[in-house]
């Protein structure tokens, strides 16, 4: 005896499968895929709020920072810093 599946039942099954696939894809950690391996853990001990007229070089000079400034602020774009932006001025990377 053949089993007959209605279009409504088939659509319901396909929708449930689609939702499961999407939920698994959304739950997967994308950061583990690709290049670079394990990323450094940042620990900031002291922050500075950018003021009008500040530049990356000016902040580095003001607090006697070296290239380490960019290691503890990995996502900084010196062309787009803005007043009130918090920057790490003392910290470690592990």
C-alpha positions as CSV (number, residue, x, y, z in Angstrom):
1,X,0.0,0.0,0.0
2,X,1.5,3.3,-1.0
3,X,1.6,6.2,1.4
4,X,0.2,9.4,0.1
5,X,1.6,12.7,1.5
6,X,-0.4,15.8,0.9
7,X,1.3,19.0,-0.3
8,X,0.5,20.7,3.0
9,X,2.3,18.0,5.0
10,X,5.3,18.0,2.7
11,X,5.5,21.8,2.9
12,X,5.4,21.6,6.7
13,X,8.2,19.0,6.8
14,X,10.3,21.1,4.4
15,X,9.8,24.3,6.5
16,X,10.8,22.4,9.7
17,X,13.9,21.2,8.0
18,X,14.7,24.7,6.8
19,X,14.3,26.1,10.3
20,X,16.6,23.4,11.8
21,X,19.3,24.1,9.2
22,X,19.1,27.9,9.9
23,X,19.2,27.4,13.6
24,X,22.3,25.2,13.4
25,X,24.0,27.6,11.1
26,X,23.2,30.6,13.3
27,X,24.4,28.7,16.4
28,X,27.8,27.8,14.9
29,X,30.8,29.8,16.0
30,X,32.1,31.4,12.9
31,X,35.3,32.7,14.6
32,X,36.7,29.2,14.7
33,X,36.7,28.9,10.9
34,X,39.4,30.2,8.7
35,X,42.9,31.5,9.3
36,X,44.8,32.5,12.4
37,X,43.9,29.8,14.9
38,X,43.4,31.0,18.5
39,X,43.1,34.8,18.9
40,X,44.8,36.7,21.8
41,X,42.8,37.6,24.9
42,X,42.8,41.3,25.6
43,X,42.9,42.6,29.1
44,X,42.6,46.4,29.5
45,X,43.5,47.9,32.8
46,X,43.1,51.6,31.9
47,X,40.9,53.4,29.3
48,X,40.9,56.9,27.9
49,X,37.9,58.7,26.3
50,X,38.9,60.5,23.1
51,X,38.6,64.2,23.3
52,X,38.2,66.8,20.5
53,X,41.4,67.2,18.4
54,X,42.8,63.8,19.6
55,X,44.7,61.6,17.1
56,X,46.2,58.2,17.5
57,X,49.8,59.7,17.4
58,X,48.8,62.3,19.9
59,X,47.3,59.8,22.3
60,X,50.3,57.5,22.0
61,X,52.6,60.5,22.8
62,X,50.4,61.7,25.6
63,X,50.6,58.4,27.4
64,X,54.1,57.3,26.2
65,X,52.7,54.3,24.3
66,X,54.4,52.3,21.6
67,X,53.1,50.0,18.9
68,X,51.6,48.0,21.8
69,X,48.8,50.6,21.6
70,X,47.6,48.9,18.4
71,X,47.9,45.4,20.0
72,X,45.6,46.4,22.9
73,X,43.2,48.2,20.5
74,X,43.1,45.8,17.6
75,X,40.0,47.2,15.9
76,X,41.0,50.8,16.0
77,X,40.9,52.9,12.8
78,X,42.9,56.0,13.4
79,X,41.1,57.8,10.6
80,X,37.8,57.5,12.2
81,X,38.3,57.9,16.0
82,X,35.6,60.0,17.5
83,X,35.0,62.1,20.7
84,X,33.9,59.8,23.5
85,X,35.4,56.7,22.0
86,X,37.0,54.5,24.7
87,X,40.6,53.4,23.9
88,X,42.7,51.1,26.0
89,X,45.9,52.8,27.1
90,X,47.2,50.1,29.5
91,X,46.7,46.4,29.1
92,X,48.0,43.0,28.1
93,X,47.4,40.5,25.3
94,X,47.7,36.8,26.1
